[in-house]
């Protein structure tokens, strides 16, 4: 499906978060997102919801790229995030890789690091393959 249909970010939540794709293949998606005041907590750290949204967005993009040719799309059916450190400034980097790619589901692991390279979070999500 990914070969037959372009993936558009304009006007989407992806664009609202200003996620920038660095690399995108069926085997790995890497993206950056700036830490901006409107994405932080009152304590000045990147909000957990923004971190989870980044992870979900690029994991879903990887799942989209890995879809079977006859699929209609993908949707997240489960997601688990662990937080390890904060990000107060600069850019965070997310790297998502598949742990499983099947005909009905795929499972993606996303690790987000801060500008110093410290692990901020790890997310594992399951994506369902939608049929026509």
C-alpha positions in Angstrom: 0.0 0.0 0.0 2.8 2.4 0.8 4.0 2.2 -2.8 0.6 3.0 -4.1 -0.4 5.9 -1.9 1.5 9.0 -0.8 1.5 9.8 2.9 0.5 13.4 3.5 1.3 15.3 6.7 0.0 18.8 5.8 -2.9 19.9 8.0 -2.6 16.9 10.4 -1.6 16.5 14.0 1.8 15.4 12.7 2.3 18.9 11.3 0.9 20.5 14.5 3.6 18.9 16.5 6.2 19.9 13.8 7.5 16.4 13.5 10.4 16.2 11.0 11.1 12.8 9.3 14.8 12.1 9.1 14.6 8.6 7.7 11.6 6.4 6.8 11.7 2.8 5.6 9.8 -0.4 6.3 12.5 -1.3 8.8 13.0 2.0 10.6 11.6 5.5 11.0 13.6 8.3 12.6 12.1 11.7 13.4 12.9 14.9 15.3 10.7 17.2 17.2 11.6 20.5 18.9 10.8 21.1 22.5 8.6 24.2 22.4 6.9 26.1 25.2 3.4 25.1 24.0 4.4 21.4 24.3 5.8 21.6 27.9 4.4 21.2 31.4 4.2 24.0 33.8 7.6 22.7 35.1 9.2 23.3 31.7 9.6 19.7 30.5 8.2 18.2 27.4 4.7 16.9 28.2 4.2 13.2 28.3 1.3 13.6 25.9 3.6 15.2 23.4 6.1 12.4 23.8 3.5 9.7 23.4 2.1 11.5 20.4 5.5 11.6 18.7 6.0 7.9 19.4 2.5 7.0 18.2 2.9 9.1 15.0 6.2 7.6 13.9 5.3 4.1 14.9 2.1 4.4 12.9 4.1 5.8 9.9 6.4 2.8 10.1 3.4 0.5 10.2 1.9 2.3 7.2 5.1 1.8 5.2 5.1 -1.9 6.1 1.5 -2.6 5.2 0.6 -5.5 2.9 -0.3 -4.3 -0.6 -4.0 -5.1 -0.2 -4.4 -3.2 3.1 -6.6 -0.2 3.5 -4.6 1.4 6.3 -3.5 1.0 9.9 -4.6 2.1 13.3 -3.1 1.9 16.8 -4.9 -0.7 19.0 -2.5 -0.7 22.0 0.3 1.4 23.3 2.5 1.3 26.4 5.0 4.0 27.3 7.7 4.1 30.0 9.3 7.5 30.9 12.9 7.7 32.0 14.1 11.3 31.7 12.8 14.7 30.7 13.6 17.1 27.9 13.5 20.8 28.7 15.1 22.3 25.6 16.4 21.5 22.1 15.3 18.6 20.0 14.1 15.1 20.8 14.8 12.3 18.4 12.5 9.3 18.0 13.5 6.0 16.4 10.9 3.4 15.7 11.6 -0.2 14.6 9.3 -3.2 14.0 9.3 -6.0 16.5 6.7 -7.9 14.5 5.1 -7.4 11.1 2.3 -9.7 10.1 -0.8 -9.8 8.0 -3.2 -8.6 10.7 -1.0 -6.6 13.1 2.5 -5.1 13.5 4.3 -4.2 16.7 6.6 -1.2 16.8 9.1 -0.1 19.5 9.9 3.6 19.7 12.8 5.1 21.7 12.9 8.8 22.2 16.1 10.5 23.3 16.9 14.1 24.3 19.5 16.3 22.8 22.2 14.9 25.1 21.4 11.3 23.9 19.7 10.3 27.2 16.7 8.0 26.9 13.5 9.9 27.5 10.9 7.2 26.8 10.3 3.9 25.2 6.9 3.0 23.7 5.7 -0.3 22.3 2.6 -0.1 20.2 0.4 -2.6 18.3 -1.0 -1.5 15.0 -3.9 -3.3 13.4 -4.0 -3.7 9.6 -7.2 -2.4 8.2 -8.8 -4.2 5.3 -10.9 -2.9 2.4 
